[in-house]
Amino acid sequence: MYLRTTKRKNKDGTSVEYYQLAHNYWNPETKKSVPQVIHSFGRTDKLDIDVLKRLCLSIAKVCGIEIKDTPEEKKQSIPNDVKIIQTFELGTVMAIESIWERLGIGNILRKIVKEKNCKVAYERAIFAMVANRLCEPDSKFGVWDRWLPKVYLPSCQELKLDHMYEAMDVMLGESEKIEEEIFFKTANLLNLDVELIFYDTTTVSFSIDANDCDEFRKLGHPKEGGWSPQVVVALAVTKDGLPVRSWVFPGNTADTKTVEKVKKDLRGWNLSRVIFVGDGGMDSDENRKELSKGCGKYLLATRMGSIKEIKEEVLTRAGKYRKIEENLHAKEVLVGDGESRRRYIVCYNPNEEERQKEHRVVVLKELKEELEKHPKKSVTAKWAIELLSSKRYKRYLKIENSEISLDKAAIEKAGKYDGKWVLITNDDTLSVEDAAKGYKNLYTIEKCFRSLKRTQIQMGPVYHRIFERIKAHVKICVMALLIQRVAEIECKDTWGEISTILEKLQITEFQNKDYKFYQRNELSSKVKEILKKLGIHLPCNVLAVQKISDS
């Protein structure tokens, strides 16, 4: 079997060649070997040469023959004088920088740097620190020494470690102006509803000796529990969780002592209302009086299981719930008259009620099984002590005559609270619907704080000792939170999912003796979808080409 070429002459004198797969067979009549065509590949000038290559490689594979230096291999290989130097992360930092510029943060900072006649691109240093919080949160030294060499940010290559700290000092001096311009630029671009601004506080603790506490780092109880040196961080956000402004207070500052400063600072921003939104830990007569003086209006979740008025008057009051959403019903309950009148909003979630009932059935089954294992139910037994100290079980247990047993009254009482929560507000202009949804807004703020402190941005640990640098660090983290929330709103997904997809977009540096060039990898459909949602044009295949002598 062989490949043969045949020719045919046209009338105009030109000739055409054909490739054919043929073999010879013996003709018994003519006593001669005769060629027989098995397959015709067609005209040589119109033939897809790859068809022959695939046939050749297929035959070689069956025969166990290795073919070297084929045209196919030469086509796919990198030229000998081109080397792969390094691969950089591109997708995440590119998305962050796009949002950074779209919100006008870059322009605002560059303008301030120019007005101060700074010779260093401090805007780039601040951007690098903000982007790092959303990628791999690290210290300022870590940003400069470990993170920047891993990502494709040519504009940050000339930065030095000192530039990071100097940029923080420059930014802090204009922080109020920067925050105001950024917020209203964001509000205009995203058409935000800024009628209601919600406010809450958290803490950032420090791993230092108690003797190292200073004017601002004070011993206190962090929100996550314990006792350590800390500062208080306050945050005002929109109902969508977009940061408006942040503050840093000494670590022993009570929440209610911060609101007067907050109201004063926001007064000139032409915001319609500022409502202090807090969880059950803020609900007390003393705190509500302070909040009324300092901030004016508040919306607080109550500790409905431990307040007599709520148990006896609010939850027992007859009245029809109004359906606001599928999983949110609410009704208003007024207690008292005149200045002592209190306005409660009772909220109810049918789905949550069912979930809590099912959870309680499981817990009680576990408790009964555990109690049946022990004929002697002494409260001093190790197993009994463990049950009583468990958050999961202790609410359904009681102690009588030094023995542990199920508390039937507590079980019945727990059922009355299933799927319900109670809010209290002193704002009569706030509708029942807005007040009820305020609980979800409170969850949004708590989600922001979780992102700042523990999940994506990781505001702590803070490595700075100077209070001004601590404040600047907080401002950088809040900028990162703003970019994160914009991305999450536009993509309708979490930042964790968004960044995981964008991390797959990378760029590789190639180099020969004369040039180096940077080429991205192929874009997956998920990467393209995220970039489209964020309004980012697809990057070019080759992002940059540089002469070695010029680099």
C-alpha positions in Angstrom: 0.0 0.0 0.0 1.3 3.4 -0.9 0.5 7.0 -1.7 0.8 7.9 -5.4 0.5 11.0 -7.5 -1.4 11.2 -10.7 -1.6 14.1 -13.2 -4.3 15.3 -15.5 -3.8 17.8 -18.3 -6.5 20.4 -18.9 -7.5 21.8 -22.3 -5.8 25.1 -21.6 -2.5 23.3 -21.1 -2.3 23.4 -17.3 -2.0 20.3 -15.3 -3.5 19.1 -12.1 -2.1 16.7 -9.5 -4.0 14.3 -7.3 -3.0 12.2 -4.3 -4.4 8.7 -4.1 -4.0 5.8 -1.7 -3.4 2.6 -3.7 -2.1 -0.9 -3.6 -1.1 -3.5 -6.2 -2.9 -6.8 -6.8 -2.1 -9.8 -9.1 -4.4 -10.2 -12.1 -4.5 -13.9 -12.8 -5.8 -13.4 -16.4 -3.2 -10.9 -17.6 -0.5 -12.4 -15.3 0.4 -8.8 -14.3 0.5 -6.7 -11.2 -2.2 -4.0 -11.5 -2.5 -0.8 -9.2 -5.9 -0.4 -7.5 -7.0 2.9 -6.0 -8.4 2.5 -2.4 -9.1 6.2 -1.6 -8.6 9.5 -3.5 -7.5 12.5 -1.3 -8.3 15.0 -4.1 -6.4 17.7 -5.8 -3.0 18.6 -4.2 -3.6 22.3 -4.4 -6.9 22.0 -2.5 -6.0 19.2 -0.1 -6.2 19.7 3.7 -2.6 18.6 4.5 -3.6 18.0 8.2 -5.7 15.0 6.9 -2.5 13.3 5.7 -0.6 14.3 8.9 -3.3 12.6 11.1 -3.2 9.5 9.0 0.6 9.3 9.2 0.6 9.8 13.0 -2.2 7.2 13.4 -0.3 4.6 11.4 2.8 5.3 13.4 1.0 4.9 16.7 -0.4 1.5 15.6 3.0 0.4 14.5 4.7 1.7 17.6 6.9 4.1 15.7 7.9 7.5 17.1 7.9 10.3 14.7 10.2 13.2 15.5 10.6 16.7 14.1 7.3 16.6 12.3 5.8 19.9 11.0 3.0 19.5 13.6 5.5 19.5 16.5 7.5 22.4 15.1 4.3 24.4 14.8 3.3 23.9 18.5 6.7 24.3 20.1 8.2 27.5 21.5 11.2 28.8 19.6 14.5 27.9 21.2 15.5 31.4 22.0 12.2 32.2 23.9 12.0 31.4 27.6 9.1 31.3 30.0 10.1 33.6 33.0 7.1 33.8 35.3 3.3 33.6 35.5 1.4 36.5 37.3 -2.1 36.8 38.6 -4.2 39.2 36.5 -7.9 38.7 36.7 -8.6 39.8 40.3 -6.4 42.9 40.3 -7.7 43.9 36.9 -11.3 43.8 38.2 -10.4 45.7 41.4 -8.6 48.4 39.4 -11.5 48.8 37.0 -13.9 49.4 39.9 -11.3 51.6 41.6 -11.2 53.9 38.5 -15.0 53.7 37.8 -15.8 54.9 41.3 -13.3 57.8 40.8 -11.1 56.8 43.8 -8.0 56.9 41.6 -8.7 60.4 40.3 -9.6 61.7 43.8 -6.3 60.4 45.3 -4.2 61.6 42.3 -5.7 65.0 42.6 -4.7 65.2 46.3 -1.2 63.9 45.6 -0.8 66.6 42.9 -2.1 69.4 45.2 0.5 68.4 47.8 3.3 68.4 45.1 4.3 64.9 46.0 6.9 63.3 43.7 5.8 59.8 44.4 2.8 58.0 43.0 1.2 57.5 46.4 -2.2 56.7 44.8 -0.6 53.5 43.4 0.7 52.6 46.9 -2.8 53.0 48.4 -4.3 51.0 45.5 -1.8 48.2 46.1 -2.7 48.0 49.8 -6.5 48.1 49.0 -6.2 45.4 46.3 -4.1 43.2 48.6 -6.9 43.2 51.3 -9.2 41.6 48.6 -6.6 39.1 47.4 -4.2 37.9 50.1 -4.4 40.2 53.1 -0.9 40.9 54.4 1.1 43.5 56.3 2.4 46.5 54.4 5.8 44.8 54.3 4.1 41.7 53.0 2.3 43.7 50.3 5.6 45.1 49.0 7.9 42.1 49.5 5.6 39.1 48.9 2.4 40.0 47.1 3.3 42.6 44.5 5.9 40.4 42.8 3.1 37.8 42.2 0.6 40.0 40.5 0.6 41.9 37.2 0.7 45.6 38.3 3.3 47.4 36.2 2.3 50.7 37.6 3.3 49.5 41.1 6.7 48.1 40.2 8.7 51.2 41.3 7.1 51.4 44.8 9.3 51.1 47.9 8.2 50.0 51.3 8.5 53.5 52.7 6.1 54.7 50.1 3.4 52.5 51.6 3.6 54.3 55.0 4.0 57.7 53.5 0.9 57.2 51.4 -1.1 56.3 54.5 0.0 59.6 56.1 -1.0 61.6 53.0 -4.4 59.8 52.8 -5.3 60.2 56.5 -4.8 64.0 56.3 -7.6 64.2 53.7 -9.7 61.2 54.8 -12.9 63.1 55.4 -12.8 64.8 52.0 -11.8 61.5 50.3 -14.7 59.5 51.9 -17.3 62.2 51.1 -16.2 62.4 47.4 -16.0 58.6 47.0 -19.4 58.1 48.6 -21.3 60.6 46.4 -19.5 59.5 43.3 -20.6 55.9 44.1 -24.2 57.0 44.9 -24.5 58.8 41.6 -23.0 56.0 39.5 -25.0 53.2 41.2 -28.2 55.3 41.7 -28.1 54.5 45.5 -30.9 55.2 47.9 -29.2 57.2 50.5 -32.2 58.3 52.5 -31.4 55.8 55.3 -27.9 55.3 56.6 -27.4 52.5 59.1 -24.7 52.6 61.7 -23.0 50.1 64.0 -19.7 49.4 65.7 -17.2 46.6 66.1 -13.8 46.1 67.7 -10.3 45.4 66.5 -8.0 43.8 69.0 -4.2 43.8 69.3 -1.9 41.0 70.5 0.2 43.2 72.8 1.1 43.2 76.5 -1.4 45.1 78.6 1.4 47.5 79.7 1.7 48.5 76.0 -1.8 50.0 76.0 -1.8 53.7 75.2 -4.2 56.6 74.8 -6.2 54.7 72.1 -5.5 51.0 72.5 -7.4 50.2 75.6 -8.3 47.0 77.4 -11.9 46.0 76.6 -14.3 43.2 75.6 -14.0 42.5 71.8 -17.2 41.7 70.0 -16.0 38.2 69.5 -15.5 37.7 73.2 -12.5 37.8 75.6 -10.5 40.6 77.1 -7.7 42.3 75.2 -6.3 45.7 74.0 -8.5 47.0 71.3 -9.9 50.0 69.3 -13.5 50.6 68.4 -14.3 50.8 64.7 -17.6 52.5 63.7 -19.2 52.1 60.2 -22.0 53.9 58.5 -23.4 52.0 55.5 -26.3 52.1 53.1 -29.0 49.5 53.2 -27.1 47.6 50.5 -24.0 47.4 52.7 -22.0 50.1 50.8 -19.8 52.0 53.2 -20.5 55.7 53.7 -17.9 56.6 56.3 -15.8 55.0 59.1 -14.5 56.1 62.4 -11.9 54.8 64.9 -12.3 55.4 68.7 -10.3 54.4 71.7 -10.9 50.8 72.7 -12.9 51.6 75.9 -15.4 53.9 74.1 -19.1 52.8 74.7 -21.2 52.5 71.6 -23.6 55.2 72.7 -20.6 57.6 73.2 -19.8 57.4 69.5 -23.1 58.5 68.0 -22.7 62.2 68.7 -19.5 62.4 66.8 -21.0 60.4 63.9 -24.1 62.7 63.6 -21.8 65.8 63.7 -19.6 64.4 60.9 -22.4 63.4 58.7 -24.5 66.6 59.2 -22.9 68.4 56.2 -23.3 65.5 53.8 -27.0 66.4 53.1 -28.2 62.9 54.1 -31.9 62.7 54.9 -31.7 60.4 57.9 -29.2 58.5 60.0 -30.7 55.6 62.0 -28.7 53.8 64.6 -29.2 50.1 64.0 -28.1 47.7 66.7 -28.6 44.2 67.9 -30.0 43.0 71.2 -26.9 43.9 73.1 -27.6 47.6 72.7 -31.2 47.4 73.9 -31.5 49.0 77.4 -33.4 52.0 78.8 -30.1 53.8 79.4 -28.8 53.1 75.9 -32.0 54.2 74.2 -31.9 57.5 76.1 -28.4 58.1 75.0 -29.2 57.2 71.4 -32.1 59.6 71.4 -29.8 62.4 72.5 -26.8 61.7 70.3 -28.2 60.2 67.1 -31.9 61.1 67.4 -33.4 57.9 65.9 -32.7 54.2 66.4 -33.8 50.8 65.4 -32.8 48.0 67.7 -33.4 44.3 67.9 -34.6 43.4 71.4 -33.8 40.5 73.8 -37.4 39.4 73.7 -36.9 36.4 75.9 -35.6 38.4 78.8 -37.7 41.6 78.8 -40.9 41.3 80.7 -42.8 44.0 78.7 -42.1 42.2 75.5 -43.1 38.8 76.8 -46.3 39.9 78.5 -47.5 42.8 76.4 -45.9 42.7 72.9 -45.9 39.1 72.0 -49.3 38.4 73.5 -51.0 41.4 71.8 -53.6 40.4 69.3 -53.3 41.7 65.7 -52.9 40.5 62.2 -49.5 40.2 60.6 -49.0 42.0 57.3 -47.2 40.0 54.6 -44.2 42.0 53.4 -42.3 39.2 51.7 -42.8 35.5 51.4 -40.6 34.9 54.5 -41.3 38.2 56.3 -44.5 39.2 58.0 -44.8 42.1 60.5 -47.2 44.0 62.7 -46.9 47.1 64.9 -47.5 47.1 68.7 -47.6 50.3 70.7 -47.0 50.2 74.4 -47.6 53.2 76.8 -48.8 56.7 76.1 -47.2 60.1 75.5 -43.4 60.5 75.8 -43.2 57.1 77.5 -44.8 55.4 74.4 -42.7 52.6 72.9 -43.1 51.5 69.3 -42.4 47.8 68.7 -42.4 45.9 65.4 -43.1 42.2 65.7 -41.6 40.2 62.8 -42.4 36.7 61.8 -40.8 34.2 59.4 -43.0 31.1 58.7 -40.0 29.2 57.2 -37.8 30.0 60.1 -40.5 28.9 62.5 -40.6 25.5 60.9 -36.8 25.2 60.9 -36.6 26.0 64.6 -39.3 23.5 65.4 -37.5 20.8 63.5 -34.2 21.7 65.2 -35.8 21.5 68.6 -37.2 18.1 67.9 -33.7 16.8 67.1 -32.1 18.5 70.1 -34.8 17.1 72.5 -34.4 13.6 71.1 -30.7 13.8 71.7 -31.3 15.1 75.3 -33.8 12.3 76.1 -31.4 9.6 74.8 -28.5 11.0 76.9 -30.7 11.3 80.1 -31.9 7.7 79.6 -28.3 6.5 79.6 -27.7 7.6 83.2 -30.0 6.2 85.9 -28.4 8.5 88.4 -28.9 12.1 87.2 -26.7 13.8 89.7 -26.0 17.4 88.7 -22.3 17.0 89.7 -21.7 14.1 87.2 -19.3 14.9 84.4 -21.9 14.3 81.7 -24.5 16.5 83.4 -22.0 19.4 83.8 -21.2 19.1 80.0 -24.9 19.3 79.2 -25.5 22.2 81.4 -22.6 24.1 79.9 -23.7 23.4 76.3 -25.4 26.2 74.4 -27.2 23.6 72.5 -28.8 21.8 75.4 -28.8 24.0 78.6 -31.9 26.1 77.8 -34.1 22.9 77.9 -32.7 21.6 81.3 -33.5 22.4 84.9 -32.0 21.4 88.3 -34.3 20.1 91.1 -33.1 18.4 94.3 -29.5 18.2 92.9 -30.7 16.3 89.8 -30.8 17.3 86.2 -34.0 16.9 84.1 -35.9 18.3 81.1 -37.6 21.6 81.7 -41.1 21.2 80.1 -41.9 24.9 80.8 -38.8 26.1 79.0 -39.6 23.8 76.1 -43.2 25.2 75.8 -41.9 28.8 76.2 -39.3 28.3 73.4 -42.1 27.3 71.0 -43.7 30.7 71.4 -40.7 32.5 70.0 -40.2 30.3 66.9 -39.8 32.4 63.8 -40.3 35.7 65.6 -38.1 38.7 66.5 -39.0 42.1 67.9 -37.6 45.5 67.0 -38.0 48.7 68.8 -37.8 52.2 67.2 -38.4 55.8 68.2 -38.9 56.9 64.5 -42.6 57.3 63.8 -41.9 58.1 60.2 -40.3 54.7 59.6 -42.9 52.5 58.1 -43.6 49.0 59.4 -42.2 47.6 56.1 -38.9 49.6 56.4 -38.5 48.8 60.0 -39.0 45.1 59.4 -36.6 45.1 56.5 -34.2 47.0 58.8 -33.5 43.7 60.5 -32.1 42.4 57.2 -30.1 45.6 56.9 -28.7 44.9 60.3 -27.6 41.5 59.0 -26.0 43.3 56.0 -23.9 45.4 58.4 -22.9 42.4 60.4 -21.9 40.7 57.1 -19.8 43.7 56.3 -18.1 43.5 59.7 -17.5 39.8 59.2 -15.9 40.5 55.9 -13.7 43.2 57.3 -12.6 41.2 60.3 -12.5 37.5 59.5 -13.3 36.4 56.0 -12.1 38.3 52.9 -10.5 41.6 54.1 -9.2 40.6 57.5 -8.7 44.0 59.1 -6.8 42.4 62.0 -4.3 41.8 63.2 -3.1 45.4 62.9 0.7 45.7 63.0 0.7 49.5 63.6 1.4 51.2 66.9 0.8 54.9 65.9 -2.9 55.7 66.2 -2.9 57.7 62.9 -1.6 54.7 61.1 -4.2 52.5 62.7 -6.9 54.8 61.4 -5.4 54.8 57.9 -5.3 51.0 58.0 -9.0 51.0 58.8 -9.8 53.4 56.0 -7.9 51.2 53.5 -9.9 48.2 54.7 -13.2 50.1 54.2 -12.2 51.1 50.7 -11.6 47.4 50.0 -15.1 46.7 51.4 -16.6 49.3 49.1 -15.1 47.6 46.0 -16.1 44.2 47.3 -19.7 45.2 47.8 -19.9 46.9 44.3 -18.6 43.7 42.7 -21.0 41.6 44.7 -24.0 43.7 43.8 -23.2 43.9 40.1 -22.4 40.1 39.8 -25.1 39.0 42.3 -22.6 36.7 43.9 -20.2 36.6 46.8 -16.7 38.0 46.5 -15.3 34.6 47.4 -16.9 33.1 44.3 -16.0 36.1 42.1 -12.4 36.1 43.0 -12.0 32.3 42.7 -13.2 32.6 39.1 -11.0 35.7 38.3 -7.9 34.0 39.7 -8.0 31.7 36.7 -7.1 34.7 34.4 -3.3 34.9 34.5 -0.5 36.3 32.4 2.8 34.8 31.5 6.1 36.6 30.9 8.1 35.4 27.9 11.6 36.6 27.0 14.3 36.2 24.4 17.6 38.0 24.0 16.0 41.2 22.7 12.4 41.4 24.0 10.1 40.3 26.8 6.4 40.2 26.3 3.4 39.4 28.5 0.6 37.1 27.1 -2.6 36.1 28.9 -4.1 32.6 29.0 -7.3 31.7 27.3 -10.5 33.0 28.9 -13.0 30.6 30.3 -16.7 31.3 29.8 -17.1 32.0 33.5 -14.3 34.6 33.5 -15.9 36.3 30.4 -19.3 36.3 32.2 -17.8 38.0 35.3 -15.9 40.6 33.3 -19.1 41.4 31.3 -21.1 41.9 34.5 -18.5 44.3 35.8 -18.4 46.2 32.5 -14.7 45.3 31.8 -13.5 44.8 28.3 -11.7 41.6 27.5 -7.9 42.1 27.8 -5.8 41.8 24.7 -4.0 38.5 24.1 -0.6 40.2 24.4 -0.7 43.0 27.0 2.8 44.4 26.6 6.0 44.0 24.6 9.3 45.6 26.0 12.8 45.8 24.6 15.2 44.3 27.1 17.5 47.4 27.0 14.5 49.6 27.9 13.1 47.5 30.7 
